[in-house]
Amino acid sequence: MKAFKMILLLALLTGAIWFVIVVAWQVNDVQPSGSDLALYLGGLPLLAIGTVLLVRYGLRQRRERAAEQAIAPASAARGAGEPGEHDAPAVAYVLHLHAAAVHLAIGASPEEAAANLVEPKRPGLHPNLKNAQGMPVMAAPVDDVDTDAVADALRAIAEDQHQDQDFDRLFAEERLRAVALLEPVAEQLLMLESEVVAGLTPPGGESAPSLSGRRSDAVAPPKSRLRTLLLVAESWPQPARQMLGDWLLGKAEALGLPAERIAVEVVPIDDASQGWGLIDQIGRRYHGEVTPDRYLLLACASQLGESSIETLEASQRLLGSGRPEGLVPGEGAAGLWLSGPPEPGRDASPDALELHVLQRGHVAAGTSSRNATRQSSELMNKALACTTHKPDAVTAVVSDADHRPSRAIEIASAIAVVCPELDPVAQSLNLGVACGHLGAVAPWAVIAVAAAQARGSNAPVLAVGLADGEARAAIAVTPVPPPSSTQADRSDDQAA
């Protein structure tokens, strides 16, 4: 659209120049020669067009420099006072990821999702969802989602809380789909926690050995708790969030996890950047406090409903004719089961992976793809610098980039800058291309797929978030180093 307007403007400018010259020749009774025709009707319009394009380019560069200069003082001002959300002092933490699960349009496990992202199947037109003009919309549904069981369970909770009359309003079809997608993810990870808790020896006894025979941080110490954070869209009303939390607690108890060993909080978020920020908060908590507690991070979302389509269209964020940067509605669920590093004298779980310090940033609204690429590549470089690995050791980059040209160009360019050895097709896995917009699910799903790649290749993988507005995030997922290397690193940290 912008290119069409520019072409029309230049055509009008050329026509105006020709009109003025022809009128001037007629008024002054001038008989132009061939050289006059070439100079005035050809050269003069080209000179004017070049001048317009040059001025336009200069103004655009000036606006971009002004935007960058406006961001720098704001960051410096926050640094001089209290730290802002993205300017907190650097903390060298490491989280241990023990297990991950997903339920997405491309697979019911992180490994299956990663395999299907090598040659992703792009979303098609949804058979039922339509926009305001009655045209079908692009969407990325998960096949064969059965909501009957979760609807019955949630309705029973609503009756106990005397909310049964509002049940249909609180749990529309798209929310029931989100919970149905969450159920197998939550059950899989809660079962792992339940097995760990059930394997505890009496207080004062030796903890159970891992498969390798070493004492492992996968064994839960006595009095530890599973802190569960479930992310949902901010549009979920408080009564629905309360029922969802009670439903999840009931799942945990049914799987044999004692109520005193789990705490559940349903967290409404309005963008994925808040999910990425939770990783940073948890890492800082483990860095500043020695605790045996573990975290279960869950998220579920579905935009495959009339309400979500209307909201996206009203905000002009739905993909459609003349809107190539619009979103494709998606749905899914994901979960991460993680802890801090093992206590002194205890080896890390042989199946764990390390999540290093999360790197976060922002790009200015309306910035050029060059500046956006620079921001993402800087974050990826910083994320990798938190590990002991070099860029050529990275075997894949997993992101939430989708069909939008701006995101596709940005992630491809950033990978070329940071990891030029990577195959831009087979080793650049972009979740949003096949799954559409996942909202709160995106951070956990990206990390889960990155973890599957890191475990499969036994090498570092970068997880990148760039689909959510101007926010950017990057984190390195690496195998846990051998016990000897871990002890040496701890000794170096203590010496420092």
Buried (B, 14 or more C-beta within 10 A) or exposed (E): EEEEEEEEEBEEBBEEBBEEBBEEBEEEEEEBEEEEEEEBBEEBBEEBBEEBEEEEEEEEEEBBEEBEEEEEEEEEEBEEEEEEEBBBEEEEBBBBBBBBBBBBBBBBBBBBBBBBBEEBEEBEEBEEBBBEEEEEBBBBBBEEBEBEEBBEBBBBBBEEEEBBEEBEEBBBBBBBBBBBBBBBBBBBBBBBBBBBBEEBEEEEEEBBEBEEEBBBBBBBBEEBBBBBBBBBBEEBEEBBBBBBBBBBBBBBBEBEBEEEBBBBEBBBBEBBBBBBBBBBEBBBBBBEEEBBBBBBBBBBBBBBBEEBBEBBBEEEBBBBEEEEEBBBBBBBBBBBBBBBBBEEEBBBBBBBBBBBBBBBBBBBEEBBBEBBBBBBBBBBBBBBBBBEBEBEBBBBBBBBBBBBEBBBBBBBBBBBBBBEEBEBEEBBBBBBBBBBBBBBBBBBBBBBBBBBBBBBBEBBBBBBBBBBEBBBBBBBBBBBBEBEEBBEEEEEEEEE
